[in-house]
């Protein structure tokens, strides 16, 4: 099982997160400028209609108010409100367009980066964590780009303008209005100081709960049979309680912060109102200024009440961006500055060593694969067979030694050169959603109908493909879920035939097949291996008795090497493996007898 993704670096602060999100907006400067301009216009229109309210109140206080003028003021206020909403909607529409483009670019960047990093990165993260990053986390960025940045720009610009106007009118009144807000901000900052930590804890517990829920649902048949005491349910309940504890801590902090803010915001008028009346009575504050303060001070408080929500959402964005950045910061496999191209096809493993953490997986491997020969790797699970094959395909780089093709180190080749030389049929066949033909053309985009038909015939797949609705143009949904494992594997063999590489890696390609499909796959692999340099990983020894060379691995080292007959005659580890798998076949039989036995098997 995967150990899970590495710990992400600490999430950036709120200001840094805002700047990072604003940086995404800068990828489309025209749309960004228009979006911000419309957001500011919406904020200014919001102030304008409030000044209209002030004008209306002052008109109503006149000894002989003009009803017609008051009607026009009301109409103007309504028009300003509608215009402000339309400007804000236009601003968010543009920011949504940018967000969609940024999400597309982020997903492509993550996918391209994953294609360049060592396979160890994918193994360390695991498929579920990578799916969450590429789909869910990138989807979450939409809130920051499409909503948070425009909203924060508009919501913070308008109050700043109001404060400047209020201080210009009367600094004493403005100070009284700003004092509770300042106290509320200080209190909220103190209570949400560790918001990043609790946000991260929430995401960790949420991911843990989702993983355990999926595990519990998938394992229900087994649990019904073996877990009568409900131990798994107790473990799931413990995970749920840890998740709820984080939620409870979060809610308590938010409620406390909101309560303090509400008190502080409500205190604004408690200070402004008596002070304004006292100053007005002393003829130090005009009535018009009094009305302005009474209208605009509550709007300042409205901003502050939204701050906890802004802080929470920015903390979420910071956590998401930190995980995306952590994956993008994974170093890719180095590329050669001046790529070389081999002129011949001999594969050499020279003193190759590879480690996973502190564990040595391969230790000083020396091995030569001559052109046109079949070399089989056998050994117990964990002996290093798959790792050795993955190194040849450069899914990783060795920690010691080197691997060459035609004397050229794999690290000195361009990826396209290497993968034009080395192909594979994996143990677990992979097909994507699309037609049979589209899956085959992944290896050869220009392949015509005759080439596809020939590949299917050699792969022993033409009969079942012809029986599909639509034949070669039949759609394959969910990775070919409607096909059997053997049928999917034969399509992978056909794809490898179209790829037509001189070097081929077969990773236990028949391990999960039933006897009939195994026979068909073996025949297809025989056609595929003809004339190629083949490295095959095998657990069923009867399938590799005709290999030119059989290499036995144990503990990451080569312990035996030779052909089938020589290894049986030696009576070592390979002979013991053979005896375990074939108790009815004498270990001293001839190679011809073994081949006949394998054909019958």
VENRAQUI-V309860 format. One record per residue. RES is the residue in three letters. PSI is psi in radians with two decimals (none if undefined). OMEGA is omega in degrees with one decimal (999 if undefined). Layout:
# VENRAQUI-V309860
res={RES RES}
psi={PSI PSI}
omega={OMEGA OMEGA}
This chain:
# VENRAQUI-V309860
res={UNK UNK UNK UNK UNK UNK UNK UNK UNK UNK UNK UNK UNK UNK UNK UNK UNK UNK UNK UNK UNK UNK UNK UNK UNK UNK UNK UNK UNK UNK UNK UNK UNK UNK UNK UNK UNK UNK UNK UNK UNK UNK UNK UNK UNK UNK UNK UNK UNK UNK UNK UNK UNK UNK UNK UNK UNK UNK UNK UNK UNK UNK UNK UNK UNK UNK UNK UNK UNK UNK UNK UNK UNK UNK UNK UNK UNK UNK UNK UNK UNK UNK UNK UNK UNK UNK UNK UNK UNK UNK UNK UNK UNK UNK UNK UNK UNK UNK UNK UNK UNK UNK UNK UNK UNK UNK UNK UNK UNK UNK UNK UNK UNK UNK UNK UNK UNK UNK UNK UNK UNK UNK UNK UNK UNK UNK UNK UNK UNK UNK UNK UNK UNK UNK UNK UNK UNK UNK UNK UNK UNK UNK UNK UNK UNK UNK UNK UNK UNK UNK UNK UNK UNK UNK UNK UNK UNK UNK UNK UNK UNK UNK UNK UNK UNK UNK UNK UNK UNK UNK UNK UNK UNK UNK UNK UNK UNK UNK UNK UNK UNK UNK UNK UNK UNK UNK UNK UNK UNK UNK UNK UNK UNK UNK UNK UNK UNK UNK UNK UNK UNK UNK UNK UNK UNK UNK UNK UNK UNK UNK UNK UNK UNK UNK UNK UNK UNK UNK UNK UNK UNK UNK UNK UNK UNK UNK UNK UNK UNK UNK UNK UNK UNK UNK UNK UNK UNK UNK UNK UNK UNK UNK UNK UNK UNK UNK UNK UNK UNK UNK UNK UNK UNK UNK UNK UNK UNK UNK UNK UNK UNK UNK UNK UNK UNK UNK UNK UNK UNK UNK UNK UNK UNK UNK UNK UNK UNK UNK UNK UNK UNK UNK UNK UNK UNK UNK UNK UNK UNK UNK UNK UNK UNK UNK UNK UNK UNK UNK UNK UNK UNK UNK UNK UNK UNK UNK UNK UNK UNK UNK UNK UNK UNK UNK UNK UNK UNK UNK UNK UNK UNK UNK UNK UNK UNK UNK UNK UNK UNK UNK UNK UNK UNK UNK UNK UNK UNK UNK UNK UNK UNK UNK UNK UNK UNK UNK UNK UNK UNK UNK UNK UNK UNK UNK UNK UNK UNK UNK UNK UNK UNK UNK UNK UNK UNK UNK UNK UNK UNK UNK UNK UNK UNK UNK UNK UNK UNK UNK UNK UNK UNK UNK UNK UNK UNK UNK UNK UNK UNK UNK UNK UNK UNK UNK UNK UNK UNK UNK UNK UNK UNK UNK UNK UNK UNK UNK UNK UNK UNK UNK UNK UNK UNK UNK UNK UNK UNK UNK UNK UNK UNK UNK UNK UNK UNK UNK UNK UNK UNK UNK UNK UNK UNK UNK UNK UNK UNK UNK UNK UNK UNK UNK UNK UNK UNK UNK UNK UNK UNK UNK UNK UNK UNK UNK UNK UNK UNK UNK UNK UNK UNK UNK UNK UNK UNK UNK UNK UNK UNK UNK UNK UNK UNK UNK UNK UNK UNK UNK UNK UNK UNK UNK UNK UNK UNK UNK UNK UNK UNK UNK UNK UNK UNK UNK UNK UNK UNK UNK UNK UNK UNK UNK UNK UNK UNK UNK UNK UNK UNK UNK UNK UNK UNK UNK UNK UNK UNK UNK UNK UNK UNK UNK UNK UNK UNK UNK UNK UNK UNK UNK UNK UNK UNK UNK UNK UNK UNK UNK UNK UNK UNK UNK UNK UNK UNK UNK UNK UNK UNK UNK UNK UNK UNK UNK UNK UNK UNK UNK UNK UNK UNK UNK UNK UNK UNK UNK UNK UNK UNK UNK UNK UNK UNK UNK UNK UNK UNK UNK UNK UNK UNK UNK UNK UNK UNK UNK UNK UNK UNK UNK UNK UNK UNK UNK UNK UNK UNK UNK UNK UNK UNK}
psi={2.62 2.53 -0.12 2.92 2.69 2.81 2.29 2.65 2.79 2.42 2.57 2.79 3.04 -0.74 -0.72 -0.67 -0.73 -0.77 -0.64 -0.76 -0.70 -0.57 -0.63 -0.68 -0.54 -0.17 -0.34 1.40 -0.65 -0.88 -0.66 -0.83 -0.78 -0.71 -0.81 -0.71 -0.74 -0.62 -0.74 -0.67 -0.71 -0.69 -0.74 -0.66 -0.57 -0.68 -0.66 -0.77 -0.48 -0.65 -0.57 -0.66 -0.73 -0.80 -0.74 -0.75 -0.77 -0.66 -0.69 -0.41 -0.14 2.62 -0.62 1.38 2.48 1.93 -0.68 -0.80 -0.74 -0.63 -0.75 -0.62 -0.77 -0.76 -0.70 -0.72 -0.82 -0.75 -0.72 -0.69 -0.84 -0.77 -0.68 -0.75 -0.71 -0.71 -0.73 -0.73 -0.71 -0.68 -0.81 -0.53 -0.77 -0.72 -0.55 -0.68 -0.76 -0.74 -0.73 -0.77 -0.70 -0.73 -0.76 -0.82 -0.67 -0.78 -0.75 -0.71 -0.73 -0.76 -0.77 -0.65 -0.71 -0.52 -0.26 -0.33 2.82 2.65 -0.39 -0.54 -0.84 -0.69 -0.66 -0.70 -0.81 2.68 -0.69 -0.75 -0.67 -0.68 -0.74 -0.71 -0.90 -0.58 -1.10 -0.83 -0.73 -0.62 -0.62 -0.47 -0.37 -0.68 -0.71 -0.76 -0.79 -0.39 -0.97 -0.86 -0.87 -0.74 -0.79 -0.71 -0.85 -0.76 -0.42 -0.47 -0.81 -0.84 -0.60 -0.74 -0.74 -0.79 -0.73 -0.79 -0.76 -0.72 -0.57 -0.56 -0.84 1.95 -0.53 -0.82 -0.72 -0.69 -0.71 -0.64 -0.63 -0.41 -0.89 -0.61 -0.77 -0.75 -0.69 -0.71 -0.73 -0.76 -0.74 -0.70 -0.70 -0.66 -0.39 0.41 -0.62 0.56 -0.57 -0.73 -0.78 -0.52 -0.78 -0.75 -0.69 -0.82 -0.69 -0.82 -0.62 -0.78 -0.70 -0.76 -0.76 -0.74 -0.75 -0.63 -0.76 -0.73 -0.75 -0.76 -0.73 -0.52 0.20 -0.77 -0.75 -0.71 -0.65 -0.59 -0.68 -0.30 1.03 -0.46 -0.06 0.55 -0.65 -0.67 -0.64 -0.69 -0.70 -0.67 -0.67 -0.72 -0.74 -0.70 -0.63 -0.69 -0.80 -0.55 -0.71 -0.76 -0.75 -0.76 -0.74 -0.85 -0.73 -0.74 -0.77 -0.76 -0.73 -0.77 -0.74 -0.68 -0.77 -0.74 -0.73 -0.72 -0.80 -0.74 -0.74 -0.32 -0.22 -0.92 -0.47 -0.53 -0.74 -0.75 -0.94 -0.64 -0.75 -0.71 -0.70 -0.78 -0.61 -0.70 -0.52 0.12 0.51 -0.09 2.04 2.64 -0.65 -0.68 -0.64 -0.80 -0.74 -0.80 -0.73 -0.50 -0.71 -0.42 -0.76 -0.57 -0.54 -0.72 -0.60 -0.64 -0.80 -0.62 -0.38 -0.17 -0.74 -0.69 -0.74 -0.80 -0.76 -0.82 -0.65 -0.62 -0.71 -0.80 -0.72 -0.70 -0.77 -0.81 -0.58 -0.63 -0.72 -0.77 -0.62 -0.71 -0.75 -0.36 -0.13 2.20 2.33 2.88 2.35 2.51 2.46 2.44 -0.65 1.46 2.47 2.78 2.11 2.65 -0.27 3.12 0.23 2.26 2.26 2.25 2.05 1.80 0.67 2.24 2.55 2.44 2.64 1.80 -2.17 -0.13 2.28 2.07 -0.71 2.41 1.83 1.04 2.16 2.10 2.44 2.26 1.86 2.56 2.37 0.17 2.82 2.12 2.20 2.39 2.19 2.83 2.93 2.84 2.36 0.08 -0.33 0.16 -0.92 -0.64 -0.73 -0.75 -0.70 -0.58 -0.64 -0.58 0.08 0.75 -0.43 2.93 2.48 2.63 -0.47 2.69 -2.88 2.84 2.28 2.67 2.09 0.55 -0.03 2.15 2.40 -0.60 -0.24 0.03 2.64 2.53 -0.71 -0.53 -0.81 -0.81 -0.10 -0.26 -0.59 2.17 3.05 2.65 1.89 2.91 -0.70 1.87 2.44 2.16 2.57 2.91 2.10 -3.01 2.93 -0.78 -0.73 -0.63 -0.67 -0.68 -0.09 -0.61 -0.48 1.50 -0.49 0.10 2.30 3.09 -0.68 -0.69 -0.70 -0.76 -0.73 -0.73 -0.72 -0.66 -0.81 -0.49 0.09 0.62 -0.05 -0.57 -0.88 -0.51 -0.69 -0.49 -0.13 2.56 1.93 -0.10 -2.24 -0.29 0.25 2.36 2.47 1.92 2.61 0.83 0.50 0.63 -0.44 -0.15 2.75 2.87 -0.68 -0.65 -0.73 -0.69 -0.67 -0.56 -0.62 -0.62 -0.75 -0.69 -0.71 -0.62 -0.71 -0.57 -0.65 0.94 2.60 -0.32 2.36 2.37 2.15 2.00 1.48 0.99 -0.25 0.25 -0.65 0.20 2.63 2.94 -0.69 -0.83 -0.62 -0.73 -0.77 -0.71 -0.71 -0.71 -0.70 -0.70 -0.57 -0.74 -0.66 -0.67 -0.27 2.09 0.07 2.82 2.08 2.30 2.00 2.35 2.21 2.42 -0.53 1.80 -0.44 -0.36 -0.16 0.38 -0.41 0.11 2.53 -0.58 2.38 2.18 2.15 2.14 2.52 2.17 0.52 0.15 2.69 2.06 -0.38 2.67 2.39 -3.08 3.07 -0.85 -0.76 -0.68 -0.63 -0.73 -0.52 -0.51 0.46 -2.50 -0.76 -0.74 -0.64 -0.71 -0.79 -0.75 -0.62 -0.68 -0.46 1.18 -0.39 0.01 2.09 2.39 -0.26 0.15 2.83 2.87 -0.65 -0.71 -0.68 -0.69 -0.73 -0.71 -0.76 -0.69 -0.72 -0.62 none}
omega={178.4 177.4 -179.7 -177.5 176.7 177.6 177.6 176.0 179.5 179.0 -179.4 176.1 -175.3 -178.9 178.7 177.6 178.0 -179.1 178.9 178.7 176.8 176.7 174.6 179.5 -177.4 177.8 176.4 -170.7 -179.3 179.3 179.0 -179.2 179.8 -179.3 179.9 179.3 178.8 176.5 177.5 177.2 177.8 179.1 -180.0 176.7 175.5 175.3 -176.4 -178.3 175.0 172.9 174.6 176.8 177.3 -179.7 -179.6 -179.9 -179.8 177.1 179.9 -179.3 178.2 178.6 179.4 -176.5 -179.9 -176.7 -179.9 179.1 179.5 177.2 177.5 178.4 178.2 178.3 178.0 177.7 179.4 179.0 178.7 178.0 179.9 179.8 178.5 178.9 179.0 178.1 180.0 178.1 177.5 177.9 -179.1 176.5 177.7 179.9 175.5 177.4 177.6 -177.9 179.5 179.4 179.1 178.3 177.2 -178.0 178.9 -179.5 178.1 179.2 178.8 -179.7 179.1 179.7 178.4 178.1 -176.9 -176.9 176.1 178.7 178.4 178.6 178.2 179.4 -178.4 179.0 -173.9 -175.0 -176.8 -179.6 178.6 176.8 179.8 179.6 -172.0 -178.0 -170.5 -177.3 178.1 176.6 -179.2 -179.0 179.4 -178.6 -178.9 -175.4 -173.1 -174.4 -170.1 -176.2 177.4 -178.6 -179.6 179.3 -178.3 -174.1 179.5 179.7 -177.2 178.7 177.1 177.3 179.7 -179.4 178.9 179.6 -178.1 177.5 177.7 180.0 -178.8 -174.0 -179.0 179.2 180.0 178.8 177.5 179.2 -174.8 -174.5 179.4 179.6 178.0 177.9 178.3 178.5 178.8 -179.6 -179.5 178.5 179.5 -175.8 -178.3 -176.2 -177.8 -177.7 179.1 -179.6 -177.4 174.7 177.9 178.4 178.8 -179.3 179.4 -179.8 178.5 178.6 178.5 180.0 179.9 -179.5 -178.5 178.1 178.4 179.3 -178.7 -179.6 -178.9 -175.4 -176.3 178.9 179.2 -178.3 179.0 -178.1 -168.8 -172.6 -179.5 -179.1 175.3 -179.6 179.4 178.0 177.5 178.1 177.7 178.7 178.8 177.0 179.2 -179.4 176.4 177.3 -178.8 178.1 177.6 178.3 180.0 178.3 179.8 -177.9 -179.6 179.7 -178.1 -179.4 179.5 178.8 -179.6 -179.7 179.1 -179.6 179.9 178.7 -178.5 179.7 178.9 -179.5 -176.9 -179.8 178.1 176.8 -173.6 -174.1 179.5 179.5 -178.7 178.7 179.7 -180.0 177.8 178.6 179.5 -178.2 177.4 -179.7 178.4 179.5 179.4 178.1 177.0 -179.8 179.3 -179.9 -178.2 178.6 -170.1 -179.2 177.4 179.2 174.0 178.6 179.1 176.7 -175.3 179.3 177.7 -176.4 178.7 178.2 176.8 -178.0 179.8 -177.5 176.4 176.0 175.7 -179.6 178.7 179.0 179.3 -178.7 179.2 178.4 177.7 -179.2 180.0 178.4 -180.0 179.5 177.6 -176.7 177.9 172.2 -177.7 175.6 -179.3 177.8 178.7 -174.0 178.5 -179.5 -178.3 180.0 174.6 -162.0 178.7 179.9 178.9 167.6 -174.2 178.3 -172.6 174.0 -179.8 -178.7 167.9 -173.9 179.0 -175.5 175.8 -179.3 176.3 -174.0 174.0 179.7 172.0 -174.5 178.0 174.3 -178.7 179.5 176.3 -179.5 177.0 177.1 -178.2 175.4 177.2 -179.6 -179.7 175.6 -178.6 -179.3 178.8 -175.6 -177.7 178.1 178.6 178.6 179.8 176.8 178.0 177.9 -180.0 168.0 172.6 168.2 178.3 177.3 173.3 176.5 -179.1 175.2 -177.7 168.3 -176.4 179.1 -179.0 176.9 178.9 -178.0 178.7 -179.9 169.2 -179.5 -178.6 175.9 -178.9 -173.8 167.4 179.6 -172.4 175.0 -176.8 163.9 -172.9 178.0 -179.4 -175.0 -179.5 174.2 179.1 179.3 -176.2 179.6 175.1 -178.4 -180.0 177.3 178.9 -177.6 171.3 -179.9 -176.9 -174.0 -176.3 -176.6 179.0 -178.5 -178.6 178.5 178.3 -179.3 179.6 178.8 178.6 179.3 179.9 179.4 179.6 -176.1 -172.8 -175.5 -177.4 176.8 178.7 179.4 178.6 174.9 -176.8 178.1 -177.0 177.0 178.3 178.6 176.4 -179.8 175.0 176.0 179.9 -175.5 -178.8 177.9 173.2 178.8 179.1 177.7 176.8 -178.9 179.9 173.4 176.2 175.9 178.1 178.4 178.8 176.4 178.2 177.9 170.4 177.4 179.8 -179.9 -172.6 176.4 177.2 -176.5 176.4 -170.7 -179.1 -170.9 -173.3 -174.6 172.9 -174.8 -178.3 178.9 179.4 179.1 -179.9 -179.7 179.3 177.9 178.1 178.9 176.3 177.2 -177.5 -174.0 -174.4 177.6 -178.4 170.4 -170.7 169.3 -174.6 173.8 -174.1 168.4 176.8 -171.0 -180.0 -177.8 -175.6 -178.8 -179.5 179.8 178.2 -178.4 176.8 -177.8 -179.0 179.3 173.8 179.6 177.9 179.2 173.8 -178.3 176.6 179.1 179.1 175.9 -173.3 -177.4 -178.7 -178.7 175.5 -179.5 -179.8 177.4 -178.2 -174.5 -179.7 179.2 178.1 175.8 -178.9 -179.5 179.1 -177.9 -174.4 -175.4 -178.7 -178.0 180.0 -176.0 -179.6 -178.5 -176.6 179.5 180.0 178.6 179.9 179.5 178.6 178.2 -179.6 179.6 177.8 -179.5 999}
